[in-house]
Amino acid sequence: MFLKTRAALIAISLSLVSAVAYAAPGTLAFTGARIIDGTENAPIENGVLISIDGKISNVGSAANVTIPDDAEIVDLQGKTIMPGLINTHGHVGQVLGLENGHYDRGNVLRQLALYARYGITMVNSLGDDEYEGFQIRNDLNPYSLNYSRLMVAGPVLAPRTTEQAVRAVNGVADQNADFIKIRVDDNLGRTAKMAPEIYQAIADESEKRGIPLAVHAYNLEDAKATLAAGADFIAHSVRDQEVDQEFIDALISSQVCYTPTLTREVSTFIYESEPAFFNDPFFTKEVSSEIMTTLNDPERQARVQNSETAQHYKNHALPMAMHNLKVLSDAGVSIVMGTDSGPAARFQGYFEHLEMSMMVDAGMSPSAVIQSATSVAAKCLGLDDLGTLEEGKWADIVVLERNPLDDINNTQSLSDVWIAGNRVPRD
């Protein structure tokens, strides 16, 4: 119910944008491809998808779809198309290279373009969002859009009293944030954890203002406690112990989504040596050699090797996260793809594909992972017009050379991306 209300607000916002939009892109006919529509439906072989003014008007087999006379034909014979990917937990704007503190309009737009080139057509930025991010989200024009769509949460709230909690929520709510974000985590015992009365006050005020609450947690007990307090989104894996039936039942009954962010754990230790993906052209095409040289510095690698924290995430947190993902997925919990990409060395775009590969390694099927990054993610975020290739949805489309249902790593055979019927520039 909560996110349905949110979806209505977003729909109203987009309709207002549409009323003042520029000229529409016209009629496109994507022909000849295998169509994975993001639902549980079987793929459509030799399919046709018609996009008119950026929205899907018809989709089906070539035998059942009439192509309008004025359509521009996009011949995709032998290829696969699927919905644009949705990252339910990312970040934009702060990092340039490996340095923090570079938030400005240009950097936000640069990173949204990077996400889009990797087929990530919607990013839910969960924290550290500033004025420029809100402005870009507000000014989004779907008819000329060729970079990733954006949702924003503003700052990660860290009030010290219940009074501060109420003021903090209202300050973000007054900017029409898409989410409220908090951390309930002691960073493996190194920092103080947010008190229950504080996050309860935040949850109560978020509910009053009609904005969903996303929670960064590490421990099972914290995840259960914040869920009971009114959390609407579990933004990381449970990593301290195996999940239990109580937690499973609470997630299912509340219809709260769970995002594993497995690559967040990977980023803490992977640079103890040269990662295999440093030799992957799908990665290196978007990353400078200077960044890879810095991350490969022997002294830097030694610090990671000798870090108890990094080794804990490697040897305990990540295996536990992957185990719990399998348990929760099998139990029917709504799993959504998210990465926590955006901070330094959590590489936007590439890490989303790596995340999906790791989700399959954890035991999910390629079909389930694709849905977690498309239809399930859209439903979780309250986005009724995204996430599937169905009539009435925006024509956010990823074109692949190979079938990801055969091998999830085939999402990396990406050849083209379209957002609202606009082709994303490839360089």
C-alpha positions in Angstrom: 0.0 0.0 0.0 2.8 2.4 1.0 4.7 2.1 -2.3 1.5 2.1 -4.3 0.9 5.6 -2.9 4.4 6.5 -3.9 3.8 5.2 -7.4 0.8 7.4 -7.8 2.9 10.5 -6.9 5.6 9.5 -9.3 2.9 9.0 -12.1 1.5 12.4 -11.4 5.0 13.9 -11.6 5.7 12.2 -14.9 2.4 13.3 -16.4 3.3 16.9 -15.6 6.6 16.5 -17.3 4.9 15.0 -20.4 2.6 18.0 -20.7 5.5 20.3 -21.4 7.7 17.7 -23.3 9.6 18.4 -26.5 8.8 16.6 -29.7 8.4 12.9 -29.3 10.9 10.5 -30.9 8.2 9.0 -33.2 7.5 5.3 -34.0 10.1 2.6 -33.7 9.7 -1.1 -34.6 12.3 -3.4 -33.0 12.2 -6.6 -35.1 13.6 -10.1 -35.2 14.8 -10.4 -31.6 14.1 -12.8 -28.9 12.1 -10.8 -26.4 12.5 -11.4 -22.6 9.8 -9.2 -21.2 10.9 -9.2 -17.5 7.9 -11.3 -16.3 7.6 -15.0 -15.8 6.4 -15.4 -19.4 8.4 -17.5 -21.8 10.6 -15.5 -24.2 9.0 -14.5 -27.5 11.1 -15.8 -30.4 11.3 -13.6 -33.6 9.5 -10.9 -31.7 8.4 -7.4 -32.6 8.2 -4.5 -30.2 6.5 -1.2 -31.3 7.4 2.0 -29.5 5.4 5.2 -30.1 6.5 8.4 -28.5 8.8 6.6 -26.2 6.2 4.1 -24.9 5.5 0.5 -25.9 2.3 0.2 -27.9 2.5 -3.4 -28.9 4.8 -6.5 -28.4 4.5 -10.0 -29.6 5.6 -12.5 -32.2 6.2 -11.2 -35.8 3.1 -13.2 -36.9 0.9 -11.3 -34.5 2.1 -7.7 -34.6 1.4 -5.2 -37.4 4.2 -2.8 -38.0 2.9 0.8 -38.6 3.7 2.2 -42.0 5.6 5.2 -40.6 7.8 3.1 -38.2 11.6 3.3 -38.3 12.8 -0.3 -38.3 15.4 -1.4 -35.8 16.6 -4.8 -37.2 17.7 -7.0 -34.3 17.7 -10.4 -36.0 19.5 -13.0 -33.8 19.7 -10.7 -30.8 17.9 -10.7 -27.5 16.1 -7.7 -25.9 15.1 -7.3 -22.3 13.9 -4.4 -20.1 16.4 -1.8 -18.9 18.0 -2.9 -15.7 17.1 -1.2 -12.4 19.6 -0.7 -9.6 17.6 -0.4 -6.4 20.6 0.6 -4.4 23.3 2.8 -6.0 24.9 6.2 -5.5 25.7 9.1 -7.8 27.7 12.2 -7.9 30.2 12.1 -5.1 33.2 10.3 -6.5 35.6 11.3 -9.3 38.2 8.7 -10.0 38.9 7.4 -6.6 38.3 10.7 -4.7 35.2 11.6 -2.8 33.7 15.2 -2.5 33.1 16.0 -6.2 29.3 16.3 -6.1 28.0 18.6 -8.8 25.6 18.6 -11.7 28.2 17.5 -14.3 29.4 14.6 -12.2 25.9 13.3 -11.5 25.0 13.5 -15.3 28.3 11.8 -16.2 27.6 8.9 -13.9 24.0 8.6 -15.0 25.3 8.4 -18.6 27.8 5.7 -17.5 25.1 3.6 -15.8 23.0 3.9 -19.0 25.8 2.7 -21.3 25.9 -0.5 -19.1 22.1 -0.9 -19.5 21.2 0.4 -16.1 18.3 2.6 -17.0 17.1 3.5 -13.5 19.2 4.1 -10.4 17.8 4.5 -6.9 20.4 6.6 -5.2 20.2 5.8 -1.5 22.1 8.6 0.2 24.6 11.5 -0.1 22.3 13.1 -2.7 22.5 16.9 -2.9 20.6 19.7 -4.6 21.9 19.0 -8.1 20.6 15.4 -7.9 17.2 16.5 -6.8 17.2 19.1 -9.6 18.2 16.5 -12.3 15.4 14.2 -11.1 12.9 17.0 -11.1 13.8 18.2 -14.6 13.8 14.7 -16.2 12.2 14.9 -19.6 11.3 11.3 -20.7 11.0 12.3 -24.4 14.6 13.3 -24.7 16.2 11.2 -22.0 19.3 9.3 -23.0 20.9 8.8 -19.5 19.7 6.7 -16.5 16.6 7.7 -14.7 17.2 8.8 -11.1 15.6 8.5 -7.7 17.1 10.3 -4.7 17.1 10.0 -0.9 19.1 13.0 0.2 21.5 12.6 3.1 21.8 9.4 5.1 20.1 10.5 8.4 22.0 10.2 11.6 20.1 12.2 14.3 21.0 11.8 18.0 17.6 12.5 19.5 14.0 11.8 18.6 13.4 15.5 18.1 16.3 15.7 15.6 14.9 12.6 13.9 11.6 14.3 13.3 13.2 17.4 11.9 15.6 15.5 9.8 12.8 13.4 8.1 10.8 16.5 7.4 13.7 18.4 6.0 14.3 15.6 3.4 10.5 15.1 2.9 10.1 18.8 2.1 12.4 18.2 -0.9 10.1 15.3 -2.1 12.8 12.7 -1.6 12.0 9.2 -3.0 13.4 7.4 0.1 14.5 8.1 3.6 17.8 6.3 4.3 19.4 5.4 7.7 22.2 3.1 8.9 21.7 0.7 11.8 25.1 -0.8 12.0 28.1 -0.5 14.3 30.7 -1.2 11.6 31.9 -4.4 13.2 32.0 -2.8 16.6 33.9 0.4 15.6 31.1 2.9 15.9 27.9 3.5 18.0 24.7 2.0 16.5 21.5 4.1 16.1 19.3 3.6 19.1 15.9 1.9 18.6 13.9 5.0 19.8 15.7 7.1 17.1 14.9 4.8 14.2 11.4 4.2 15.5 10.9 8.0 15.4 12.3 8.2 11.9 10.0 5.3 10.7 7.0 6.9 12.3 7.6 10.3 10.7 8.5 8.8 7.3 5.2 7.0 7.4 3.4 10.3 8.1 5.1 12.0 5.2 4.5 9.1 2.8 8.1 8.3 2.0 9.5 4.8 2.3 12.3 4.1 4.7 15.4 2.2 3.5 17.7 0.7 6.2 21.3 -0.2 6.0 21.8 -3.1 8.5 24.3 -5.9 9.0 22.9 -8.0 11.8 19.9 -10.2 11.6 18.5 -8.8 14.9 18.8 -5.2 13.6 17.2 -6.1 10.3 14.2 -7.7 12.2 14.0 -4.8 14.7 13.9 -2.1 12.0 11.4 -4.2 10.0 9.2 -4.3 13.0 9.6 -0.5 13.4 8.4 0.1 9.9 11.3 -0.2 7.5 10.1 -0.4 3.9 13.3 -1.7 2.2 16.3 -3.8 3.5 19.2 -2.2 1.7 21.9 -4.9 2.4 22.3 -8.5 3.1 22.1 -10.0 6.6 25.7 -11.0 7.1 26.3 -12.0 10.7 24.3 -15.3 10.8 21.8 -17.4 9.0 18.3 -15.8 8.5 15.5 -17.5 10.4 11.8 -18.2 9.7 10.7 -15.2 11.7 12.6 -12.8 9.4 11.4 -14.6 6.3 7.8 -14.4 7.5 8.1 -10.7 8.4 9.6 -9.9 4.9 6.8 -11.7 3.1 3.9 -10.5 5.2 5.1 -6.9 5.0 6.0 -7.2 1.3 9.3 -5.5 2.0 12.1 -6.0 -0.6 15.6 -7.3 0.2 18.6 -6.3 -1.8 21.8 -8.4 -1.4 24.5 -5.9 -2.5 27.0 -8.8 -2.8 29.4 -6.6 -4.7 29.6 -4.2 -1.8 31.3 -7.0 0.1 33.5 -7.8 -2.9 34.7 -4.2 -3.0 36.1 -4.4 0.5 38.7 -7.1 -0.3 39.0 -7.7 -4.0 41.9 -5.2 -4.4 44.2 -7.3 -2.2 45.5 -8.5 -5.6 44.7 -7.8 -9.2 41.0 -8.6 -9.9 40.2 -10.8 -12.9 37.9 -8.1 -14.2 40.9 -5.8 -14.7 41.4 -7.8 -17.9 37.8 -7.8 -19.0 37.1 -5.4 -21.9 33.6 -4.9 -20.6 35.2 -3.3 -17.6 38.2 -1.7 -19.0 36.4 0.2 -21.7 35.0 2.6 -19.0 37.8 2.7 -16.5 41.1 4.6 -16.8 44.4 2.8 -16.6 45.4 5.3 -13.9 42.7 4.0 -11.6 43.7 0.4 -12.2 47.4 1.3 -11.6 46.5 2.9 -8.2 44.4 -0.1 -7.1 47.2 -2.4 -8.1 49.8 -0.6 -6.1 51.6 -3.3 -4.0 51.5 -1.2 -0.8 47.8 -0.6 -1.2 47.2 -4.3 -1.9 49.2 -5.2 1.2 47.0 -3.0 3.4 43.9 -4.8 2.2 45.6 -8.2 2.7 46.4 -7.2 6.3 43.1 -5.6 7.1 41.1 -7.7 9.6 37.9 -5.9 8.4 38.5 -6.7 4.7 39.3 -10.3 5.5 36.1 -10.6 7.7 34.0 -9.4 4.8 35.8 -11.8 2.5 35.7 -14.9 4.6 32.5 -14.5 6.7 30.2 -11.7 5.5 30.1 -12.5 1.8 29.7 -16.3 2.2 26.9 -15.7 4.7 25.3 -13.1 2.4 25.2 -15.6 -0.5 23.9 -18.3 1.7 21.1 -16.1 3.0 20.2 -14.9 -0.5 19.6 -18.5 -1.5 17.4 -19.2 1.5 15.4 -16.0 1.1 14.9 -16.4 -2.6 13.8 -20.0 -2.2 11.3 -18.9 0.5 9.6 -16.4 -1.9 11.0 -13.2 -0.5 11.1 -10.3 -3.0 14.7 -10.1 -4.0 15.8 -7.0 -5.9 19.1 -6.3 -7.6 21.2 -3.6 -5.9 24.9 -3.0 -5.6 25.8 0.0 -3.5 27.9 1.1 -6.4 29.1 4.7 -6.6 31.6 5.0 -3.8 35.3 4.7 -4.8 36.2 1.4 -6.5 32.6 0.2 -6.6 32.3 0.6 -10.3 29.0 1.9 -11.6 27.5 -0.2 -14.4 30.0 -3.0 -14.4 29.2 -4.0 -10.8 25.5 -4.4 -11.6 26.4 -7.1 -14.1 28.9 -8.7 -11.7 26.1 -8.6 -9.0 23.7 -10.5 -11.2 26.4 -13.1 -12.0 27.0 -13.5 -8.2 23.3 -13.9 -7.5 23.2 -16.8 -9.9 26.4 -18.2 -8.2 24.4 -18.0 -4.9 21.7 -20.2 -6.3 19.1 -18.0 -8.1 18.2 -18.9 -11.7 19.1 -16.5 -14.5 15.3 -15.9 -15.0 14.8 -15.0 -11.4 17.8 -12.6 -11.4 16.6 -10.9 -14.5 13.2 -10.3 -12.9 15.0 -9.1 -9.7 16.6 -6.4 -11.9 13.5 -5.5 -13.9 9.9 -6.3 -12.9 10.4 -7.1 -9.3 12.7 -4.0 -8.8 10.1 -1.7 -10.5 7.4 -3.0 -8.3 9.5 -2.6 -5.2 10.2 1.0 -6.1 6.6 1.7 -6.9 7.4 2.3 -10.6 4.3 1.2 -12.5 5.5 2.2 -16.0 9.0 0.5 -15.9 10.4 -2.9 -15.5 8.7 -4.9 -18.2 8.4 -4.9 -22.0 4.6 -4.6 -22.0 2.1 -2.3 -23.6 1.9 1.1 -21.9 5.4 0.9 -20.3 8.3 3.2 -21.2 10.5 1.7 -24.0 13.6 1.2 -21.8 15.3 -1.6 -23.7 18.7 -3.4 -23.5 19.9 -5.2 -26.6 22.1 -8.2 -26.1 24.1 -10.3 -28.6 23.5 -13.5 -26.6 20.7 -15.0 -24.5 21.1 -14.3 -20.7 18.7 -17.1 -19.9 21.4 -19.5 -21.1 24.1 -17.8 -19.1 23.6 -14.7 -16.9 27.0 -13.4 -18.0 25.5 -12.9 -21.4 24.1 -9.6 -20.1 27.7 -8.5 -20.8 27.1 -9.0 -24.5 25.3 -5.7 -24.5 25.3 -3.9 -27.9 22.7 -1.2 -27.5 20.5 0.6 -24.9 17.3 2.6 -25.4 15.6 4.8 -22.8 12.1 6.0 -23.6 12.8 5.2 -27.2 16.0 7.2 -27.3 19.2 5.4 -28.2 21.9 5.9 -25.5 25.2 7.2 -27.0 27.9 4.5 -26.8 30.9 6.8 -26.1 
